[in-house]
Amino acid sequence: MKSYLPVFFVLLLFFSCNKPAQLIRPEGIYVAGVTDPMVKLNGIWEIDTKPEAEFWEQGNASGDWEEVQVPGEVMMQGFYIESNEPFAYRKAIDIPGDYAGKKIYLQFDGVYGYARLWVNGNFIREHHGGFTRWKGDITPHVKPGEQATIVLEVTDRTDDISYASGYAKHQIGGILRDVTLLALPQHHLDHFEVRTEMDETYENAVLTVSGTLISDHPNAKVSLELWDKKDGTVSMENGSTAIGADASFTIRNTIIHPEKWDAEHPNLYTLSIALHEDGELIWSKKEKIGFREVQVDGNRFLVNGQPVKLRGACRHDVHPELGRVSTPEYELQDVLLAKEANMNYIRTSHYPPSENFLKLCDEYGLYVE
């Protein structure tokens, strides 16, 4: 009897390269009335490795602050930090004026390990977990068109469930991945999930898109468009749906003879999902998806019904100067080297990789565990 791999996984995971369910987060988006709804905050921040009491207070000029690169391990940049002892980051940012009337978030793609966030002296939230994306709603505490001060406390804790510093043999604490300022509509999608299921002959597929709206709107509608790799529009009988009373939606379409995805044939389609209120487009996003189905049949691993032998290696995020950090350039190099070595498979060691790395695996053809 065949046993099927699970195809749904939690929000904080990512667009997987080897599962038919692909969870998509709002990134690379269009927001009505906003020039740039995603502002990268990478670059030079300030750090104090021994912060004084109440260092997060607005206007507190005390402390010994020095420049540090974000993202990047702290110790790899010449700063000494101790396990279980907090250190602090600080950065002043400009809130764009056209963010007025929008929900404004700070998004961290990876802070190792335990983090606490303040904006303009106001506590926003805490987070455990060094390699998972999280965000904080800062809307009530900032004014569009004015400056805001971010303060982030970080502690490299030895009781962390993964304790990545243990097998790294040094404290890897710090902001290890991108930091982004986000603007979204007041009513927006918290997430949406894309699921592709092949029929028994692996010729046709059912494309299911589902999601949930933050703050329900009585006249909200979601619409879909799909293009193949030649930018030809793919016909769908169900192109849109109203948001349900529970602020959720599900759209299913049968796709006839899609070009399937596997490591030797990484065929990708472009899916657009758009959110409308009272007939007006307020948000949209495009994302690459692939049609594939993964199964386990006894001791065989099957992709689209065909047995596959996995050939690959374990992979860490590694940067020669910034430590447990992987830039888009290094991630692309890793993927290309894996393909040149005739690998078709990457095992992540021992934490979620970045969303960018997973998208590269989709594009070039690599299975990911």
C-alpha positions as CSV (number, residue, x, y, z in Angstrom):
1,M,0.0,0.0,0.0
2,K,1.2,3.5,-0.8
3,S,1.7,6.0,2.0
4,Y,1.6,9.6,1.0
5,L,3.9,12.3,2.4
6,P,2.1,15.1,4.3
7,V,1.4,18.1,2.1
8,F,0.5,20.7,4.7
9,F,3.0,22.3,7.0
10,V,3.1,25.2,9.4
11,L,3.1,28.9,8.6
12,L,6.7,29.6,9.6
13,L,8.0,27.0,7.1
14,F,8.4,28.0,3.5
15,F,7.9,27.4,-0.2
16,S,9.3,23.8,-0.3
17,C,11.2,22.3,-3.2
18,N,9.9,18.8,-2.7
19,K,6.3,18.9,-1.5
20,P,3.2,19.6,-3.5
21,A,1.9,22.0,-0.9
22,Q,3.8,25.3,-1.1
23,L,3.2,27.8,1.6
24,I,3.6,31.4,0.4
25,R,4.2,34.5,2.5
26,P,3.5,38.0,1.4
27,E,6.7,39.0,-0.3
28,G,7.5,40.8,-3.6
29,I,4.0,42.3,-3.4
30,Y,1.9,45.1,-4.9
31,V,-0.1,47.3,-2.5
32,A,-2.4,50.0,-3.8
33,G,-1.1,53.5,-3.2
34,V,2.4,52.4,-2.0
35,T,5.5,52.9,-4.1
36,D,7.6,50.3,-2.2
37,P,5.7,48.1,0.2
38,M,8.9,46.2,1.1
39,V,11.9,48.1,2.3
40,K,15.0,46.1,3.1
41,L,16.7,47.3,6.3
42,N,20.0,45.4,5.9
43,G,23.2,47.2,6.1
44,I,24.8,49.1,9.0
45,W,23.2,49.0,12.4
46,E,24.5,49.8,15.8
47,I,25.4,47.2,18.5
48,D,26.0,47.3,22.3
49,T,27.3,44.0,23.6
50,K,26.8,45.1,27.2
51,P,23.6,47.2,27.2
52,E,22.7,49.3,30.2
53,A,19.3,49.1,32.0
54,E,16.3,50.3,30.0
55,F,18.4,50.7,26.9
56,W,15.3,50.4,24.8
57,E,13.7,53.7,26.1
58,Q,13.1,56.3,23.4
59,G,15.8,59.0,23.6
60,N,18.2,56.9,25.8
61,A,21.6,58.0,24.5
62,S,23.6,56.0,27.0
63,G,25.6,52.9,26.2
64,D,28.6,51.9,24.1
65,W,27.2,51.6,20.6
66,E,29.4,50.6,17.6
67,E,28.6,49.9,13.9
68,V,27.8,46.3,12.9
69,Q,26.8,44.6,9.6
70,V,23.3,43.1,9.3
71,P,22.8,40.3,8.5
72,G,25.9,38.8,10.1
73,E,27.1,36.9,13.2
74,V,28.3,39.3,15.9
75,M,31.4,37.3,16.8
76,M,32.6,37.0,13.2
77,Q,32.7,40.8,13.1
78,G,35.0,41.1,16.1
79,F,32.5,41.5,18.9
80,Y,32.6,39.2,21.9
81,I,29.3,37.9,23.2
82,E,28.6,35.4,26.0
83,S,26.1,32.7,26.1
84,N,22.9,33.6,28.0
85,E,23.9,37.3,28.2
86,P,21.8,39.8,26.2
87,F,23.2,42.2,23.7
88,A,21.3,44.9,21.7
89,Y,20.9,46.3,18.2
90,R,19.7,49.7,17.3
91,K,18.7,51.4,14.0
92,A,16.9,54.6,13.0
93,I,14.7,54.2,10.0
94,D,12.4,56.4,7.9
95,I,8.7,55.4,7.6
96,P,7.6,56.2,4.1
97,G,4.8,58.8,3.9
98,D,2.7,56.6,1.6
99,Y,2.4,54.0,4.4
100,A,-0.4,56.1,5.9
101,G,-3.5,54.1,6.4
102,K,-1.7,50.8,6.0
103,K,-0.7,48.1,8.4
104,I,3.0,48.4,9.1
105,Y,5.2,45.5,10.1
106,L,8.8,44.8,10.9
107,Q,9.8,41.3,9.5
108,F,12.9,39.4,10.6
109,D,13.8,36.3,8.6
110,G,16.2,35.0,11.2
111,V,17.5,36.2,14.6
112,Y,19.6,33.8,16.7
113,G,18.3,33.0,19.2
114,Y,15.9,34.7,21.7
115,A,14.8,38.2,20.6
116,R,12.8,41.0,22.1
117,L,11.7,44.0,19.9
118,W,11.0,47.6,20.7
119,V,10.0,50.5,18.4
120,N,10.1,54.1,19.7
121,G,10.4,52.7,23.2
122,N,7.3,50.5,22.9
123,F,7.6,46.7,23.4
124,I,6.3,44.9,20.3
125,R,6.9,41.2,20.9
126,E,9.4,38.4,21.7
127,H,10.5,35.5,19.5
128,H,12.2,32.1,20.1
129,G,13.9,30.4,17.2
130,G,16.9,31.5,15.3
131,F,16.1,30.5,11.7
132,T,12.3,31.1,11.4
133,R,10.6,34.2,10.0
134,W,8.6,36.4,12.3
135,K,7.1,39.9,12.2
136,G,5.7,42.5,14.6
137,D,2.9,44.9,14.0
138,I,4.3,48.4,14.7
139,T,1.4,50.4,13.2
140,P,0.3,52.1,16.5
141,H,3.8,53.1,17.3
142,V,5.1,54.9,14.2
143,K,4.0,57.8,12.0
144,P,4.3,57.7,8.2
145,G,6.7,60.4,7.0
146,E,8.6,60.4,10.2
147,Q,11.6,58.5,11.7
148,A,11.4,55.6,14.0
149,T,14.0,53.8,16.2
150,I,14.2,50.0,16.2
151,V,15.8,48.4,19.3
152,L,16.3,44.6,19.3
153,E,17.7,42.6,22.3
154,V,19.2,39.2,21.4
155,T,20.3,36.4,23.7
156,D,22.3,33.4,22.5
157,R,20.7,30.9,24.9
158,T,22.1,27.5,25.8
159,D,18.6,26.2,26.5
160,D,17.4,26.8,23.0
161,I,15.9,23.6,21.6
162,S,18.2,23.6,18.6
163,Y,21.2,25.2,20.3
164,A,22.9,25.9,16.9
165,S,25.8,27.6,18.7
166,G,26.7,24.2,20.3
167,Y,27.6,22.4,17.1
168,A,29.0,25.6,15.6
169,K,31.5,25.6,18.5
170,H,31.1,29.4,19.0
171,Q,28.3,31.8,19.7
172,I,26.5,32.5,16.4
173,G,24.1,35.0,18.0
174,G,22.8,37.9,16.0
175,I,20.6,39.0,13.1
176,L,21.5,36.3,10.6
177,R,18.9,37.0,7.8
178,D,17.1,39.9,6.2
179,V,15.2,42.6,8.0
180,T,12.3,44.2,6.1
181,L,9.8,47.0,6.7
182,L,6.4,45.9,5.3
183,A,3.2,47.8,4.4
184,L,0.0,45.9,3.8
185,P,-3.6,46.8,3.4
186,Q,-5.7,47.0,6.5
187,H,-7.5,43.9,5.3
188,H,-4.8,41.5,3.9
189,L,-4.1,37.8,3.5
190,D,-2.3,36.4,6.5
191,H,-1.1,33.6,4.2
192,F,-2.1,31.5,1.3
193,E,-1.3,27.9,0.5
194,V,-1.0,26.3,-2.9
195,R,-1.5,22.6,-3.4
196,T,-1.0,20.6,-6.5
197,E,-2.5,17.0,-6.8
198,M,-2.0,14.8,-9.8
199,D,-4.6,12.4,-11.0
200,E,-4.0,8.6,-11.2
201,T,-2.4,8.8,-14.6
202,Y,-0.2,11.8,-13.6
203,E,-1.5,13.6,-16.7
204,N,-3.8,16.3,-15.2
205,A,-3.7,18.1,-11.9
206,V,-6.0,19.9,-9.4
207,L,-4.6,23.2,-8.3
208,T,-6.0,24.3,-4.9
209,V,-5.3,27.8,-3.5
210,S,-6.6,28.6,0.0
211,G,-6.0,31.2,2.6
212,T,-7.2,33.5,5.4
213,L,-7.9,37.2,5.4
214,I,-6.8,39.4,8.3
215,S,-9.7,41.6,9.4
216,D,-12.7,40.5,7.3
217,H,-14.2,42.8,4.7
218,P,-17.8,42.2,3.5
219,N,-17.0,42.8,-0.2
220,A,-13.6,41.2,-0.5
221,K,-12.8,38.9,-3.4
222,V,-9.7,36.8,-4.4
223,S,-8.8,36.3,-8.0
224,L,-6.2,34.0,-9.7
225,E,-4.2,34.0,-12.9
226,L,-1.8,31.3,-14.1
227,W,0.9,31.6,-16.8
228,D,3.2,28.9,-18.2
229,K,6.9,29.3,-18.8
230,K,6.2,30.9,-22.3
231,D,3.9,33.5,-20.5
232,G,0.9,31.9,-22.1
233,T,-2.3,32.2,-20.0
234,V,-3.5,28.9,-18.6
235,S,-7.3,28.5,-18.6
236,M,-9.0,28.1,-15.3
237,E,-12.7,27.5,-14.8
238,N,-12.7,29.1,-11.3
239,G,-10.8,32.3,-11.5
240,S,-12.1,34.1,-8.4
241,T,-14.2,33.7,-5.3
242,A,-15.7,35.8,-2.5
243,I,-14.1,35.7,0.9
244,G,-16.2,33.5,3.2
245,A,-17.9,34.5,6.4
246,D,-15.0,33.0,8.4
247,A,-12.5,35.2,6.4
248,S,-11.2,32.2,4.5
249,F,-11.3,31.1,0.9
250,T,-10.6,28.1,-1.3
251,I,-10.3,28.0,-5.1
252,R,-9.9,24.7,-7.0
253,N,-9.1,24.3,-10.7
254,T,-8.3,21.3,-12.9
255,I,-5.3,22.0,-15.0
256,I,-5.1,19.9,-18.2
257,H,-1.8,18.4,-19.1
258,P,0.5,20.7,-17.1
259,E,4.2,20.4,-17.6
260,K,5.3,18.5,-14.4
261,W,8.1,19.5,-12.1
262,D,11.0,17.2,-11.1
263,A,14.7,17.7,-10.6
264,E,15.5,16.9,-14.2
265,H,12.6,19.0,-15.5
266,P,12.1,22.0,-13.2
267,N,9.1,23.3,-15.0
268,L,7.6,26.3,-13.2
269,Y,4.4,28.3,-13.7
270,T,3.7,31.8,-12.5
271,L,0.7,32.2,-10.2
272,S,-0.8,35.6,-9.5
273,I,-3.2,36.0,-6.6
274,A,-5.0,39.3,-6.1
275,L,-7.2,40.8,-3.4
276,H,-10.0,43.1,-4.3
277,E,-12.3,45.3,-2.1
278,D,-15.5,46.8,-3.5
279,G,-14.2,45.9,-7.0
280,E,-10.8,47.7,-6.5
281,L,-7.5,45.9,-6.5
282,I,-5.7,46.5,-3.2
283,W,-3.0,43.8,-3.1
284,S,-1.5,41.2,-5.5
285,K,1.5,38.9,-5.6
286,K,3.1,36.6,-8.2
287,E,4.9,33.4,-7.2
288,K,6.5,30.5,-9.1
289,I,4.8,27.1,-8.5
290,G,5.4,23.6,-9.9
291,F,3.1,20.7,-10.5
292,R,4.4,17.6,-8.7
293,E,3.4,14.9,-6.3
294,V,5.7,13.1,-3.9
295,Q,4.9,9.6,-2.5
296,V,6.6,6.8,-0.6
297,D,5.8,3.3,-1.8
298,G,7.5,0.7,0.5
299,N,11.1,1.6,0.3
300,R,10.8,3.6,-2.9
301,F,10.6,7.4,-3.2
302,L,8.4,8.5,-6.1
303,V,8.0,11.8,-7.8
304,N,5.0,12.1,-10.1
305,G,4.8,8.3,-10.0
306,Q,8.4,7.7,-11.0
307,P,11.0,6.2,-8.7
308,V,13.8,8.6,-7.8
309,K,17.3,7.9,-6.3
310,L,18.4,10.8,-4.1
311,R,22.0,11.9,-4.6
312,G,23.1,14.8,-2.5
313,A,24.7,16.3,0.6
314,C,24.0,18.1,3.8
315,R,24.2,21.9,3.6
316,H,24.8,24.7,6.1
317,D,24.4,28.5,5.7
318,V,28.1,29.5,5.6
319,H,29.7,32.9,4.8
320,P,33.5,33.3,5.1
321,E,33.2,36.7,6.8
322,L,29.7,36.7,8.3
323,G,29.4,33.2,9.7
324,R,26.0,31.4,9.7
325,V,24.7,33.7,7.0
326,S,24.0,32.9,3.4
327,T,23.6,35.7,0.8
328,P,21.6,35.3,-2.4
329,E,24.9,35.1,-4.3
330,Y,26.3,32.3,-2.1
331,E,23.0,30.5,-2.2
332,L,23.0,30.5,-6.0
333,Q,26.6,29.3,-6.0
334,D,25.7,26.4,-3.7
335,V,22.8,25.4,-6.0
336,L,25.0,25.6,-9.1
337,L,27.8,23.6,-7.5
338,A,25.3,20.9,-6.4
339,K,23.9,20.6,-10.0
340,E,27.5,20.5,-11.5
341,A,28.2,17.6,-9.1
342,N,25.2,15.7,-10.4
343,M,23.3,16.1,-7.1
344,N,19.5,16.2,-7.1
345,Y,19.0,16.5,-3.3
346,I,19.9,18.8,-0.4
347,R,19.5,17.9,3.2
348,T,19.2,21.0,5.4
349,S,21.5,20.9,8.4
350,H,19.9,21.5,10.8
351,Y,17.5,24.3,10.5
352,P,15.2,25.8,7.8
353,P,17.0,27.5,4.9
354,S,16.0,30.8,3.5
355,E,13.0,31.2,1.2
356,N,15.4,32.4,-1.5
357,F,17.4,29.2,-1.3
358,L,14.2,27.1,-1.7
359,K,13.1,29.2,-4.7
360,L,16.5,28.6,-6.3
361,C,16.1,24.8,-5.7
362,D,12.7,25.0,-7.5
363,E,14.2,27.0,-10.4
364,Y,17.2,24.7,-11.0
365,G,15.8,21.4,-9.9
366,L,16.8,20.1,-6.4
367,Y,14.8,18.1,-3.9
368,V,15.1,19.4,-0.3
369,E,14.7,17.7,3.0
